[in-house]
Amino acid sequence: MRRKMKEINYETLGHISQIISSAKNPGDAATHIVHSLTEMLGLKGCALLLLNRRSKKLELADAAGLSQVYLGKGPVSADHSIAQSLREGPVAIYNVEDDPRLQYPQEAKAEGIASIVSVPIMLRGKPLGALRLYSGQPWEVTQTEMTFLQAIAEIIALVLDNLRLTHAYKTAIEVLKVMRPVIRPKRRTLTE
């Protein structure tokens, strides 16, 4: 059976928010997110997938609790892998063995995954990716748990956007420093 989920309350939300927002770059943020959620929610694993708008693939930012075999199963299509999640909101799959929305059901079963929850990460109405939570035992997600996971996904979107903007500002400052003309002191003449 899935380990007991830590009681969902403002303290839990605050703790996870603090962990996520302490990251200095997107890679650190992804690592903090997946490891914290796996541990705090008693999950088999967790993955943060970011949408590549050109290829329409969900690319792995980081994962915890999942084998390299499972993570290397193949490209995750935004149009085929629990696609409803990116269009319509969170999706809870109670039994991975008989749900047609999964792109890789046999691989999920072989990994020991019983249930998957996919929560879209949205910013300004556009999908950035998905937060995927994997349980080794059947997980009937409650409305409270789903609301909690949606709040976490919203925080993730804000943190990722903030990190992106911070990186853009730092890059712009560096470019401006290079482009700035070197100011040389004017040479004085004897008549001045």
MDAnalysis code that builds the backbone (N, CA, C; Angstrom):
import MDAnalysis as mda
import numpy as np

u = mda.Universe.empty(576, n_residues=192, atom_resindex=np.repeat(np.arange(192), 3), trajectory=True)
u.add_TopologyAttr("name", ["N", "CA", "C"] * 192)
u.add_TopologyAttr("resid", np.arange(1, 193))
u.add_TopologyAttr("resname", ["MET", "ARG", "ARG", "LYS", "MET", "LYS", "GLU", "ILE", "ASN", "TYR", "GLU", "THR", "LEU", "GLY", "HIS", "ILE", "SER", "GLN", "ILE", "ILE", "SER", "SER", "ALA", "LYS", "ASN", "PRO", "GLY", "ASP", "ALA", "ALA", "THR", "HIS", "ILE", "VAL", "HIS", "SER", "LEU", "THR", "GLU", "MET", "LEU", "GLY", "LEU", "LYS", "GLY", "CYS", "ALA", "LEU", "LEU", "LEU", "LEU", "ASN", "ARG", "ARG", "SER", "LYS", "LYS", "LEU", "GLU", "LEU", "ALA", "ASP", "ALA", "ALA", "GLY", "LEU", "SER", "GLN", "VAL", "TYR", "LEU", "GLY", "LYS", "GLY", "PRO", "VAL", "SER", "ALA", "ASP", "HIS", "SER", "ILE", "ALA", "GLN", "SER", "LEU", "ARG", "GLU", "GLY", "PRO", "VAL", "ALA", "ILE", "TYR", "ASN", "VAL", "GLU", "ASP", "ASP", "PRO", "ARG", "LEU", "GLN", "TYR", "PRO", "GLN", "GLU", "ALA", "LYS", "ALA", "GLU", "GLY", "ILE", "ALA", "SER", "ILE", "VAL", "SER", "VAL", "PRO", "ILE", "MET", "LEU", "ARG", "GLY", "LYS", "PRO", "LEU", "GLY", "ALA", "LEU", "ARG", "LEU", "TYR", "SER", "GLY", "GLN", "PRO", "TRP", "GLU", "VAL", "THR", "GLN", "THR", "GLU", "MET", "THR", "PHE", "LEU", "GLN", "ALA", "ILE", "ALA", "GLU", "ILE", "ILE", "ALA", "LEU", "VAL", "LEU", "ASP", "ASN", "LEU", "ARG", "LEU", "THR", "HIS", "ALA", "TYR", "LYS", "THR", "ALA", "ILE", "GLU", "VAL", "LEU", "LYS", "VAL", "MET", "ARG", "PRO", "VAL", "ILE", "ARG", "PRO", "LYS", "ARG", "ARG", "THR", "LEU", "THR", "GLU"])
u.atoms.positions = np.array([
    [0.832, -1.186, 0.000],
    [0.000, 0.000, 0.000],
    [0.877, 1.250, 0.000],
    [0.408, 2.296, -0.629],
    [1.124, 3.562, -0.681],
    [1.310, 4.082, 0.733],
    [2.507, 4.564, 1.024],
    [2.737, 5.140, 2.345],
    [1.752, 6.265, 2.567],
    [1.447, 6.502, 3.808],
    [0.479, 7.538, 4.154],
    [1.006, 8.893, 3.719],
    [0.173, 9.619, 3.001],
    [0.529, 10.956, 2.566],
    [0.571, 11.870, 3.781],
    [1.579, 12.693, 3.838],
    [1.659, 13.669, 4.914],
    [0.376, 14.497, 4.891],
    [-0.084, 14.847, 6.061],
    [-1.325, 15.612, 6.136],
    [-1.217, 16.864, 5.276],
    [-2.232, 17.044, 4.446],
    [-2.242, 18.201, 3.562],
    [-2.838, 19.373, 4.316],
    [-2.022, 20.386, 4.497],
    [-2.474, 21.609, 5.153],
    [-1.581, 22.745, 4.688],
    [-1.813, 23.927, 5.226],
    [-1.015, 25.077, 4.803],
    [0.447, 24.908, 5.177],
    [0.729, 24.230, 6.260],
    [2.113, 24.006, 6.659],
    [2.847, 23.155, 5.626],
    [2.186, 22.087, 5.162],
    [2.782, 21.221, 4.149],
    [3.002, 21.996, 2.847],
    [1.993, 22.740, 2.431],
    [2.107, 23.541, 1.218],
    [3.235, 24.562, 1.352],
    [3.318, 25.197, 2.507],
    [4.383, 26.172, 2.747],
    [5.754, 25.535, 2.707],
    [5.877, 24.348, 3.301],
    [7.167, 23.656, 3.317],
    [7.618, 23.304, 1.899],
    [6.721, 22.736, 1.117],
    [7.072, 22.375, -0.260],
    [7.358, 23.631, -1.085],
    [6.584, 24.685, -0.883],
    [6.816, 25.951, -1.605],
    [8.188, 26.512, -1.292],
    [8.573, 26.449, -0.022],
    [9.884, 26.960, 0.392],
    [11.007, 26.155, -0.266],
    [10.859, 24.838, -0.293],
    [11.866, 23.985, -0.923],
    [11.991, 24.316, -2.415],
    [10.858, 24.420, -3.084],
    [10.858, 24.690, -4.525],
    [11.433, 26.065, -4.836],
    [11.012, 27.069, -4.077],
    [11.418, 28.441, -4.389],
    [12.847, 28.761, -3.975],
    [13.495, 27.864, -3.237],
    [14.880, 28.120, -2.840],
    [15.872, 27.793, -3.946],
    [15.409, 27.203, -5.021],
    [16.292, 26.807, -6.120],
    [16.859, 28.027, -6.827],
    [18.093, 27.888, -7.274],
    [18.787, 28.989, -7.950],
    [18.738, 28.887, -9.470],
    [18.394, 27.699, -9.986],
    [18.307, 27.519, -11.433],
    [17.259, 26.447, -11.729],
    [16.804, 26.326, -12.968],
    [15.752, 25.356, -13.291],
    [16.108, 23.909, -12.943],
    [17.368, 23.530, -13.114],
    [17.788, 22.165, -12.786],
    [17.638, 21.873, -11.301],
    [18.079, 22.822, -10.465],
    [17.919, 22.661, -9.017],
    [16.446, 22.621, -8.640],
    [15.648, 23.470, -9.263],
    [14.218, 23.511, -8.967],
    [13.586, 22.159, -9.274],
    [13.897, 21.589, -10.428],
    [13.330, 20.302, -10.818],
    [13.728, 19.205, -9.829],
    [14.987, 19.190, -9.441],
    [15.465, 18.199, -8.479],
    [14.751, 18.325, -7.148],
    [14.661, 19.539, -6.631],
    [13.971, 19.767, -5.349],
    [12.513, 19.328, -5.436],
    [11.866, 19.655, -6.518],
    [10.441, 19.339, -6.694],
    [10.209, 17.832, -6.633],
    [10.878, 17.085, -7.488],
    [10.584, 15.650, -7.595],
    [10.974, 14.882, -6.344],
    [12.093, 15.232, -5.747],
    [12.519, 14.519, -4.542],
    [11.626, 14.852, -3.350],
    [11.276, 16.122, -3.193],
    [10.418, 16.536, -2.080],
    [9.042, 15.901, -2.180],
    [8.447, 15.945, -3.365],
    [7.107, 15.388, -3.520],
    [7.101, 13.869, -3.337],
    [8.104, 13.188, -3.862],
    [8.171, 11.731, -3.700],
    [8.217, 11.371, -2.213],
    [9.079, 12.058, -1.486],
    [9.229, 11.770, -0.057],
    [8.002, 12.191, 0.746],
    [7.560, 13.417, 0.569],
    [6.474, 13.941, 1.394],
    [5.137, 13.265, 1.122],
    [4.912, 12.834, -0.094],
    [3.637, 12.226, -0.435],
    [3.676, 10.702, -0.411],
    [4.825, 10.135, -0.089],
    [4.925, 8.689, 0.007],
    [4.689, 7.986, -1.312],
    [5.264, 8.519, -2.381],
    [5.045, 7.987, -3.725],
    [6.146, 7.023, -4.144],
    [5.875, 6.245, -5.167],
    [6.908, 5.423, -5.789],
    [7.890, 6.337, -6.513],
    [7.345, 7.355, -7.183],
    [8.198, 8.263, -7.928],
    [7.452, 9.498, -8.378],
    [8.221, 10.403, -8.946],
    [7.673, 11.670, -9.421],
    [8.561, 12.150, -10.561],
    [7.951, 12.780, -11.558],
    [8.717, 13.316, -12.686],
    [8.183, 14.690, -13.057],
    [9.089, 15.559, -13.420],
    [8.743, 16.877, -13.934],
    [9.101, 16.867, -15.410],
    [8.081, 17.035, -16.250],
    [8.258, 17.010, -17.704],
    [7.952, 18.396, -18.251],
    [8.831, 18.913, -19.088],
    [8.631, 20.229, -19.681],
    [8.325, 20.083, -21.170],
    [7.388, 20.886, -21.633],
    [6.933, 20.807, -23.013],
    [7.911, 21.497, -23.954],
    [8.347, 20.747, -24.972],
    [9.133, 21.316, -26.057],
    [8.116, 21.695, -27.127],
    [7.886, 22.975, -27.312],
    [6.825, 23.431, -28.219],
    [7.091, 23.054, -29.677],
    [8.346, 22.956, -30.060],
    [8.665, 22.605, -31.449],
    [8.365, 21.143, -31.746],
    [8.842, 20.264, -30.887],
    [8.684, 18.828, -31.150],
    [7.384, 18.254, -30.589],
    [6.689, 19.021, -29.758],
    [5.454, 18.546, -29.100],
    [5.736, 17.345, -28.207],
    [6.946, 17.285, -27.668],
    [7.337, 16.209, -26.761],
    [7.468, 16.776, -25.352],
    [7.155, 15.925, -24.393],
    [7.387, 16.258, -22.994],
    [8.776, 15.743, -22.656],
    [9.671, 16.653, -22.291],
    [11.053, 16.277, -22.022],
    [11.286, 16.245, -20.522],
    [11.992, 15.239, -20.079],
    [12.248, 15.041, -18.663],
    [13.188, 16.118, -18.129],
    [12.715, 16.869, -17.135],
    [13.575, 17.834, -16.444],
    [14.288, 17.123, -15.305],
    [13.559, 16.274, -14.572],
    [14.148, 15.464, -13.507],
    [13.104, 14.474, -13.018],
    [13.584, 13.431, -12.357],
    [12.696, 12.410, -11.805],
    [13.309, 11.842, -10.544],
    [12.456, 11.286, -9.697],
    [12.907, 10.601, -8.484],
    [12.117, 9.307, -8.361],
    [12.800, 8.239, -7.900],
    [12.135, 6.980, -7.627],
    [11.836, 6.107, -8.825],
    [12.252, 6.508, -10.009],
    [11.974, 5.747, -11.228],
    [13.285, 5.248, -11.832],
    [13.242, 4.035, -12.397],
    [14.463, 3.439, -12.954],
    [14.852, 4.107, -14.271],
    [16.115, 3.953, -14.621],
    [16.602, 4.469, -15.898],
    [15.933, 3.746, -17.056],
    [15.582, 2.482, -16.852],
    [14.887, 1.722, -17.905],
    [13.542, 2.384, -18.188],
    [12.801, 2.702, -17.138],
    [11.489, 3.329, -17.328],
    [11.647, 4.731, -17.934],
    [12.588, 5.489, -17.430],
    [12.787, 6.851, -17.933],
    [13.250, 6.853, -19.391],
    [13.915, 5.785, -19.821],
    [14.406, 5.696, -21.199],
    [13.472, 4.944, -22.127],
    [12.222, 4.777, -21.743],
    [11.272, 3.956, -22.515],
    [10.984, 4.512, -23.898],
    [11.205, 5.783, -24.110],
    [10.943, 6.388, -25.410],
    [10.428, 7.806, -25.251],
    [10.270, 8.522, -26.361],
    [9.804, 9.909, -26.285],
    [8.375, 9.972, -25.759],
    [8.113, 10.974, -24.937],
    [6.784, 11.160, -24.359],
    [6.073, 12.241, -25.168],
    [5.080, 11.822, -25.925],
    [4.344, 12.733, -26.799],
    [3.291, 13.510, -26.010],
    [3.276, 14.811, -26.177],
    [2.260, 15.641, -25.526],
    [0.877, 15.345, -26.087],
    [0.816, 14.803, -27.296],
    [-0.460, 14.494, -27.930],
    [-0.985, 13.095, -27.596],
    [-0.129, 12.216, -27.051],
    [-0.543, 10.839, -26.799],
    [-0.399, 10.392, -25.354],
    [0.453, 11.018, -24.589],
    [0.707, 10.578, -23.226],
    [-0.127, 11.394, -22.243],
    [-1.247, 10.842, -21.867],
    [-2.193, 11.520, -20.972],
    [-2.431, 12.944, -21.482],
    [-2.662, 13.060, -22.766],
    [-2.794, 14.357, -23.446],
    [-3.902, 15.207, -22.857],
    [-4.934, 14.564, -22.359],
    [-6.065, 15.284, -21.772],
    [-5.595, 16.208, -20.653],
    [-4.543, 15.826, -19.957],
    [-4.034, 16.614, -18.844],
    [-3.592, 18.005, -19.275],
    [-2.919, 18.109, -20.411],
    [-2.445, 19.417, -20.866],
    [-3.572, 20.280, -21.425],
    [-4.639, 19.641, -21.895],
    [-5.752, 20.392, -22.477],
    [-6.854, 20.729, -21.478],
    [-7.158, 19.770, -20.601],
    [-8.350, 19.921, -19.774],
    [-8.095, 19.970, -18.279],
    [-6.895, 19.701, -17.844],
    [-6.617, 19.737, -16.410],
    [-6.104, 18.405, -15.906],
    [-5.992, 18.280, -14.590],
    [-5.404, 17.082, -13.990],
    [-6.139, 15.795, -14.376],
    [-5.360, 14.729, -14.476],
    [-5.909, 13.411, -14.787],
    [-5.346, 12.424, -13.768],
    [-6.245, 11.634, -13.187],
    [-5.836, 10.567, -12.272],
    [-6.154, 9.234, -12.928],
    [-5.138, 8.426, -13.096],
    [-5.313, 7.091, -13.671],
    [-5.168, 6.091, -12.529],
    [-6.265, 5.466, -12.180],
    [-6.294, 4.545, -11.052],
    [-5.563, 3.245, -11.364],
    [-5.740, 2.723, -12.587],
    [-5.144, 1.442, -12.956],
    [-4.433, 1.582, -14.302],
    [-3.110, 1.547, -14.275],
    [-2.336, 1.748, -15.508],
    [-2.511, 0.614, -16.511],
    [-2.960, -0.550, -16.042],
    [-3.071, -1.708, -16.927],
    [-4.214, -1.608, -17.930],
    [-5.245, -0.840, -17.594],
    [-6.402, -0.826, -18.502],
    [-6.870, 0.576, -18.876],
    [-5.946, 1.503, -18.964],
    [-6.326, 2.869, -19.321],
    [-5.720, 3.241, -20.671],
    [-6.568, 3.540, -21.657],
    [-6.072, 3.824, -23.011],
    [-5.336, 5.166, -23.140],
    [-5.384, 5.996, -22.127],
    [-4.728, 7.303, -22.208],
    [-3.218, 7.220, -22.040],
    [-2.719, 6.080, -21.589],
    [-1.276, 5.927, -21.380],
    [-0.569, 5.580, -22.678],
    [0.588, 6.181, -22.877],
    [1.388, 5.909, -24.061],
    [2.213, 4.629, -23.880],
    [2.634, 4.349, -22.648],
    [3.480, 3.194, -22.364],
    [2.929, 2.382, -21.181],
    [1.760, 1.762, -21.325],
    [1.175, 1.039, -20.188],
    [1.980, -0.191, -19.750],
    [2.550, -0.924, -20.690],
    [3.318, -2.123, -20.326],
    [4.577, -1.746, -19.549],
    [5.207, -0.659, -19.951],
    [6.414, -0.206, -19.266],
    [6.074, 0.267, -17.848],
    [4.921, 0.917, -17.692],
    [4.482, 1.367, -16.366],
    [4.243, 0.163, -15.453],
    [3.576, -0.849, -15.989],
    [3.311, -2.064, -15.206],
    [4.628, -2.741, -14.816],
    [5.546, -2.870, -15.757],
    [6.842, -3.495, -15.478],
    [7.630, -2.709, -14.435],
    [7.431, -1.396, -14.369],
    [8.114, -0.545, -13.395],
    [7.497, -0.685, -12.002],
    [6.335, -1.318, -11.937],
    [5.672, -1.466, -10.638],
    [4.768, -0.296, -10.304],
    [4.342, 0.419, -11.327],
    [3.453, 1.566, -11.144],
    [2.013, 1.074, -11.250],
    [1.206, 1.434, -10.269],
    [-0.209, 1.050, -10.288],
    [-1.087, 2.219, -10.730],
    [-0.772, 3.419, -10.237],
    [-1.580, 4.612, -10.532],
    [-0.677, 5.777, -10.901],
    [-1.211, 6.648, -11.748],
    [-0.476, 7.857, -12.156],
    [-1.419, 9.049, -12.057],
    [-0.868, 10.139, -11.551],
    [-1.594, 11.406, -11.564],
    [-0.764, 12.367, -12.398],
    [-1.399, 13.000, -13.370],
    [-0.732, 13.977, -14.221],
    [-1.396, 15.330, -14.019],
    [-0.601, 16.293, -13.577],
    [-1.110, 17.638, -13.318],
    [-0.395, 18.597, -14.268],
    [-1.147, 19.340, -15.075],
    [-0.501, 20.269, -16.000],
    [0.151, 21.428, -15.265],
    [1.254, 21.875, -15.802],
    [1.919, 23.071, -15.301],
    [1.633, 24.151, -16.331],
    [0.807, 25.104, -15.934],
    [0.325, 26.140, -16.852],
    [0.817, 27.509, -16.404],
    [1.073, 28.364, -17.381],
    [1.434, 29.753, -17.099],
    [0.727, 30.625, -18.126],
    [-0.073, 31.539, -17.636],
    [-0.849, 32.451, -18.483],
    [-1.673, 31.680, -19.523],
    [-2.247, 30.563, -19.099],
    [-3.116, 29.778, -19.963],
    [-2.407, 28.884, -20.957],
    [-1.077, 28.842, -20.917],
    [-0.319, 28.000, -21.847],
    [0.428, 26.918, -21.070],
    [0.445, 25.698, -21.616],
    [1.131, 24.615, -20.905],
    [2.649, 24.749, -20.954],
    [3.276, 24.584, -19.789],
    [4.738, 24.534, -19.707],
    [5.210, 23.088, -19.630],
    [4.336, 22.224, -19.119],
    [4.706, 20.826, -18.946],
    [3.720, 20.128, -18.046],
    [4.210, 19.073, -17.390],
    [3.339, 18.287, -16.518],
    [4.131, 17.760, -15.328],
    [3.447, 17.687, -14.229],
    [3.968, 17.049, -13.030],
    [3.322, 15.670, -12.979],
    [4.128, 14.622, -12.998],
    [3.597, 13.265, -12.977],
    [3.974, 12.614, -11.643],
    [2.972, 12.062, -10.999],
    [3.158, 11.391, -9.719],
    [2.786, 9.924, -9.888],
    [3.662, 9.031, -9.419],
    [3.508, 7.599, -9.643],
    [3.380, 6.882, -8.306],
    [2.346, 6.043, -8.196],
    [2.125, 5.270, -6.983],
    [2.280, 3.782, -7.297],
    [2.919, 3.060, -6.387],
    [3.085, 1.623, -6.556],
    [1.830, 0.839, -6.206],
    [0.903, 1.490, -5.542],
    [-0.372, 0.879, -5.167],
    [-1.504, 1.707, -5.766],
    [-2.667, 1.110, -5.993],
    [-3.787, 1.895, -6.511],
    [-4.051, 3.117, -5.621],
    [-4.234, 4.240, -6.274],
    [-4.397, 5.514, -5.566],
    [-5.669, 6.183, -6.060],
    [-6.657, 6.215, -5.210],
    [-7.878, 6.932, -5.528],
    [-7.709, 8.344, -4.991],
    [-7.382, 9.252, -5.866],
    [-7.034, 10.622, -5.485],
    [-8.283, 11.363, -5.001],
    [-8.154, 11.968, -3.826],
    [-9.272, 12.749, -3.291],
    [-9.254, 14.150, -3.891],
    [-10.361, 14.858, -3.754],
    [-10.429, 16.236, -4.257],
    [-9.434, 17.122, -3.515],
    [-9.256, 16.884, -2.225],
    [-8.290, 17.662, -1.441],
    [-6.875, 17.440, -1.957],
    [-6.524, 16.180, -2.242],
    [-5.194, 15.882, -2.769],
    [-4.999, 16.529, -4.137],
    [-6.027, 16.475, -4.977],
    [-5.914, 17.055, -6.315],
    [-5.761, 18.575, -6.238],
    [-6.510, 19.212, -5.363],
    [-6.388, 20.659, -5.190],
    [-4.982, 21.019, -4.715],
    [-4.457, 20.234, -3.798],
    [-3.101, 20.428, -3.295],
    [-2.086, 20.304, -4.435],
    [-2.219, 19.259, -5.265],
    [-1.285, 19.042, -6.369],
    [-1.382, 20.158, -7.410],
    [-2.580, 20.659, -7.632],
    [-2.744, 21.782, -8.564],
    [-2.056, 23.037, -8.022],
    [-2.150, 23.261, -6.723],
    [-1.468, 24.417, -6.116],
    [0.039, 24.282, -6.281],
    [0.564, 23.075, -6.084],
    [1.996, 22.833, -6.269],
    [2.390, 23.105, -7.723],
    [1.575, 22.646, -8.675],
    [1.870, 22.869, -10.101],
    [1.880, 24.364, -10.423],
    [0.991, 25.132, -9.822],
    [0.978, 26.584, -10.055],
    [2.234, 27.242, -9.490],
    [2.668, 26.786, -8.335],
    [3.903, 27.321, -7.746],
    [5.090, 26.976, -8.640],
    [5.116, 25.750, -9.147],
    [6.198, 25.332, -10.051],
    [6.241, 26.238, -11.280],
    [5.084, 26.534, -11.864],
    [5.034, 27.403, -13.042],
    [5.612, 28.775, -12.726],
    [5.258, 29.333, -11.589],
    [5.763, 30.657, -11.207],
    [7.262, 30.636, -10.966],
    [7.749, 29.596, -10.294],
    [9.185, 29.487, -10.018],
    [9.963, 29.331, -11.321],
    [9.486, 28.469, -12.215],
    [10.186, 28.277, -13.494],
    [10.203, 29.571, -14.311],
    [9.093, 30.290, -14.316],
    [9.037, 31.560, -15.042],
    [9.977, 32.578, -14.412],
    [10.005, 32.640, -13.094],
    [10.895, 33.572, -12.401],
    [12.361, 33.244, -12.694],
    [12.714, 31.961, -12.672],
    [14.090, 31.570, -12.982],
    [14.446, 31.911, -14.424],
    [13.498, 31.723, -15.333],
    [13.730, 32.061, -16.745],
    [13.973, 33.561, -16.904],
    [13.147, 34.369, -16.240],
    [13.306, 35.824, -16.333],
    [14.610, 36.293, -15.698],
    [14.951, 35.705, -14.566],
    [16.205, 36.068, -13.905],
    [17.389, 35.754, -14.809],
    [17.370, 34.590, -15.442],
    [18.441, 34.219, -16.371],
    [18.492, 35.185, -17.553],
    [17.328, 35.571, -18.074],
    [17.274, 36.507, -19.210],
    [17.849, 37.866, -18.815],
    [17.509, 38.331, -17.617],
    [18.042, 39.625, -17.159],
    [19.559, 39.559, -17.015],
    [20.058, 38.484, -16.427],
    [21.507, 38.353, -16.251],
    [22.210, 38.312, -17.605],
    [21.627, 37.601, -18.559],
    [22.206, 37.521, -19.895],
    [22.196, 38.890, -20.564],
    [21.094, 39.613, -20.436],
    [20.992, 40.946, -21.038],
    [22.022, 41.891, -20.443],
    [22.234, 41.822, -19.150],
    [23.220, 42.683, -18.495],
    [24.615, 42.370, -19.017],
    [24.931, 41.084, -19.157],
    [26.246, 40.700, -19.673],
    [26.436, 41.183, -21.110],
    [25.411, 41.080, -21.931],
    [25.493, 41.548, -23.322],
    [25.696, 43.060, -23.345],
    [24.962, 43.772, -22.507],
    [25.115, 45.234, -22.458],
    [26.513, 45.638, -22.002],
    [27.079, 44.909, -21.081],
    [28.435, 45.210, -20.621],
    [29.438, 45.078, -21.764],
    [29.248, 44.052, -22.592],
    [30.151, 43.830, -23.719],
    [29.962, 44.906, -24.789],
    [28.710, 45.305, -24.994],
    [28.411, 46.278, -26.044],
    [28.735, 47.718, -25.640],
    [28.801, 47.974, -24.359],
    [29.054, 49.328, -23.880],
    [30.416, 49.808, -24.385],
    [30.433, 50.975, -24.981],
    [31.728, 51.479, -25.457],
    [32.639, 51.778, -24.268],
    [33.881, 51.518, -24.492],
    [34.851, 51.793, -23.445],
    [35.024, 53.306, -23.368],
    [34.818, 53.843, -22.212],
    [34.956, 55.295, -22.020],
    [36.393, 55.568, -21.606],
    [37.063, 56.327, -22.465],
    [38.452, 56.669, -22.192],
    [38.505, 58.136, -21.804],
    [39.339, 58.423, -20.854],
    [39.439, 59.837, -20.463],
    [39.991, 60.668, -21.618],
    [39.447, 61.825, -21.760],
    [39.882, 62.729, -22.816],
    [41.275, 63.243, -22.465],
    [42.125, 63.277, -23.478],
    [43.487, 63.777, -23.234],
    [43.449, 65.291, -23.168],
    [44.099, 65.768, -22.206],
    [44.157, 67.213, -22.046],
    [45.294, 67.785, -22.888],
    [45.050, 68.933, -23.391],
    [46.080, 69.612, -24.166],
    [46.703, 70.691, -23.297],
    [47.754, 71.268, -23.749],
    [48.447, 72.315, -22.975],
    [47.621, 73.579, -22.855],
    [46.706, 73.818, -23.758],
    [45.913, 75.045, -23.731],
    [44.711, 74.950, -22.788],
    [44.431, 73.815, -22.286],
    [43.255, 73.672, -21.403],
    [43.579, 74.000, -19.998],
])
